[in-house]
Amino acid sequence: AYDFITRPFDPDYVELVVRKAIERQTLKREVEVLSEEMRDRYHLIVGESAKMKHAVDLARKAASSNATVLLLGESGTGKELFARFIHNQSARANRPFIAINSVGLSKELLESDLFGHVKGSFTGAVVDTMGKVAAADGGTLFLHEIGEMPPEIQPKLLRLLQEREYERVGEAKIRRANVRVISATNRNLADDVK
């Protein structure tokens, strides 16, 4: 049932309700088609080399688990394409895929963008925001260029990865998030540890 019509019937109102129902169904079908096209767009990872086939096989294996994934590669090699492929092949495919880029963001802006903040927690925080972790709940959070993330954020990110817990900026309440994290970097992170 889409709507109801009271008696006595007004022919103009009946026509309006039928038009709205048809329009709603048409829009719903269009959204389904576009969503399917977006999912299919990330199936376009192509290549015939043994290394590319191996990379796609690894991505499929990663998609079948809930494991945290780190994608390594030079800029422009398709790390986000692989991240979306993993998401779209996973059980989380119908949930959000939220990407965040660490490059160029200050510690404060990145922390707020990632975890959200409460009104008044800093200058300019005029409303509560949930952050990208909350937006990705049930889905995938893609952290692009994780190697550029400020060191001060890393303990909070580690808590999210290990415990699936976080706090918004300016709030002491512990929140939980059911997110799968996929990270990518063009840096050799092992060099940063030395």
Buried (B, 14 or more C-beta within 10 A) or exposed (E): EEEEEEEEEEEEEEEEBEEEEEEEEEEEEEEEEEEEEEBEEBEEBEEEEEEEEEBBEBBEEBBEEEEBBBBBEEEEBBBBBBBBBBBBBBEBBEBBBBBBBBEEBEEBEBBBBBBBBBEEBEEEBEEBBEBBBBBBBEBBBBBBBBBBBEEEBEEBBEBBEEEBEBBBBBBEEEBEBEBBBBBBBBEEEEEEEE
